[in-house]
Amino acid sequence: MTSKYVNVLILIVIILLQTKMINLAYADLADELENYVGYTIVDSKTIDGYRDGSEEHDDFEGCDYDRKIIFSDGSYLVCAEYNYTYAYRPTAIILGKRISIGNKRFTD
């Protein structure tokens, strides 16, 4: 399984109907989102499940160190931190920040 997201720093925001973010007042939402100024939505994907070592699961239980989050298109990312949440096939919004080095532009 290959992915353009492997070995690339990706900030992933999981949008779940069950999360408190949906119930936040707009002012609170602005406070939460101000940390992402300068980022661009790179993609929107459905999470099919995750893999811990050789064990595969068809739900989503957040990130754990070195856990592979598997998307429905076959791509995946590897978690670099711990954060627990539970959902079945949630949507992931993938954010990137554009940077320029010389004449080259990248999305990190």
N, C-alpha and C positions, 0 to 999 in steps of 0.2 A: 504494500500500500504506500503510495507516495502522496506528497502534498506540498504545495508551494508555501505552506505555513510552517513546515517543520524547520527548526533552527532559526526562526525569525521571531522577534519579540512581537507578540500580538496581545493587544488588549481586547478582551472579550467581555461583553456585557450580555448576560442572559436575561432576556425579557420573559418573565413568567406571569401569568394572570394571578397566580397565588402569592406573588411577592408584595411586600408593603409598598413598593414604589408606585403601583397603580393607585393606591389609596392616599398617597401624599397630596397635601395641598400644593397648588402651583408654586408658591414661594419656596416650599421645602424642596420641590422637584428642581427648581432653579439652583438652589444651594448644592444639591447632589450633582447636577450636571455641569456646574461651572468648572470642575476639575478636568473636563474633557474639551475645553476650548482649544481649538486648533486641530482637533482630530476630525477625520472624515469617515463616514460609513463606507467600508470597503466591500462588505458582503452581508447577506442575511442567509442563514442556513438552518436546517432542522437537525437537531442532535438525535441520532439513532441510538446511541448508547455509549458505553465506555469499556476500556480494557485495562485491567490491572494485572500486569504480568501475562500469564496465559489464560486468565479468566475473563470472559466476555459477558457483558450485561446489556440488556435492552432498555434500560431506563437511564435516568440521569440523577446522580447523587453528588453533584458539585465537583470541585477539583480536589485532588490529593497529589502530592509530589510524584511526578513521573507518570501519572495516569494519562492515558490517551483518550481524548474525547473524540468520538467518531461521528462524522456528519453523514447525512443521507446520500451525498454525492461521492462517498468513499474517501474524502479527504479527512484529515484529523489534525489536532494540535496536542501538544504535550503540556500538561499543567506544571507550573513552576511554583505553585503555592497551594495552601489548603483553604477551602471555603465550602461549607456544606449547604446544600439545598436539594430538594427532591422534586422531580417532575418526570412525566412521560412525554418524550419527543418535544421538548421545548424549542423555541426559536432562539438562535444566537445571533446577535448583532456584532459583527467584527469591525473594530475600529482601527484605523491606522493614522499615523501622523506623517505628513509629507516633509521631507528634508531635501536640501540641495547641497551637493558637494561639487564644486566647480561647475561644469556644464551638465552634470548628471543629477536627475531627480529620482528619489526613492520614496517608497511608502514603508515606514517602519511600524 
